[in-house]
Amino acid sequence: MNPVAQPLVQSQFIAPSMVSDSLQVEGLSKHFKGTDKAVFRDVSFSINEGQSVALIGANGAGKSTLLRCCVRLIEPDSGKVSLSGEDLSGKSGRALKKARNRVGFVFQKHCLVPRLSALTNVLHGNLAHCSGPRNWAQSLARQEDRQRAMDCLEQVGLADFAYQRCDQLSGGQSQRVAIARALMQEPSILFADEPTASLDPQSGELVMELFARLSRSRNLTVFFVSHHVEHALHYADRILGLRSSELQLDSPSHSESTASLREFYA
């Protein structure tokens, strides 16, 4: 089966009044112990349902930390985050896990179990909704869960590799398995932290095209960190820019240029 390779049509910026917020961030701030400098301070923005948003900035600007604070993988010092209208503040344990059930997160490192098959790794995404040994291996999984995992692999163009061990896949294929695992959670919003950083240019383009297609076909909100200005311009409806501990850019991608965005890396 061929990898995903469909022509991309640039999405248009969606006016906030047309759709509901998928993510709302208000006054978010973060310091790390041992330093007086804020990673970021008083950051506020909202992301509309079905929108694709890129977060850019130089190394050390706090992009990955901000992304993780949005789902409280890292605790912010202050501020408020709401997912699909549900405030995450004060939630912990099962309540926090339940609030994050419809959130997918794709990391720069693929975090797959190398000796297990692609299908089994995708099934692990079902742990967000139910635990137990049925999600540990494809041979134990319920038929409906196996079929859903196969459907997720089909969506990322890897159904033919379902039974291949993940340590025998290429970097680009491994990242697409990680995306399929996130899709297994049936997310309404997908966070991706520099998803192409460890990939060759061709594999990186395939992954970004996949994100764009999923956003359009599933009305999936995508919030991704990228060092590639071209990816931000081509694959995002909107671009946020962090610099000097502040959110200094929040603009439709069609209003920006390569030169204007490169200023955030100077």
GIVENSUL-V199197 format. One record per backbone hydrogen bond with DSSP energy under -1.0 kcal/mol. CO is the residue of the C=O (numbers start at 1). NH is the residue of the N-H. If there is no record, write none. Layout:
[[CO,NH] [CO,NH]]
This chain:
[[15,18] [20,49] [22,84] [23,47] [24,82] [25,45] [26,80] [28,43] [29,77] [29,78] [30,39] [30,40] [32,35] [40,30] [43,28] [45,25] [47,22] [47,23] [48,51] [51,222] [52,237] [52,238] [53,224] [54,240] [55,226] [56,242] [58,61] [62,66] [63,67] [64,68] [65,69] [66,70] [68,73] [78,29] [80,26] [81,88] [82,24] [83,86] [86,83] [88,91] [92,95] [93,97] [94,98] [95,99] [96,100] [98,101] [100,103] [102,188] [102,189] [104,191] [106,193] [113,116] [114,167] [116,166] [117,121] [118,122] [119,123] [120,124] [122,125] [123,126] [124,127] [125,128] [126,129] [126,130] [132,135] [133,136] [137,140] [142,146] [143,147] [144,148] [145,149] [146,150] [147,151] [148,152] [149,153] [150,154] [151,155] [152,156] [153,158] [154,157] [158,161] [159,162] [161,164] [162,119] [164,118] [165,168] [166,169] [170,174] [171,175] [172,176] [173,177] [174,178] [175,179] [176,180] [177,181] [178,182] [179,183] [180,184] [182,185] [183,186] [188,221] [189,104] [190,223] [191,106] [192,225] [194,197] [196,199] [200,204] [201,205] [202,206] [203,207] [204,208] [205,209] [206,210] [207,211] [208,212] [209,213] [210,214] [211,215] [212,216] [213,217] [214,218] [221,190] [222,53] [223,192] [224,55] [228,232] [229,233] [230,234] [231,235] [237,253] [238,54] [239,251] [240,56] [241,248] [241,249] [243,246] [245,41] [246,243] [246,248] [249,241] [251,239] [252,255] [253,256] [257,261] [258,262] [261,264] [262,265]]
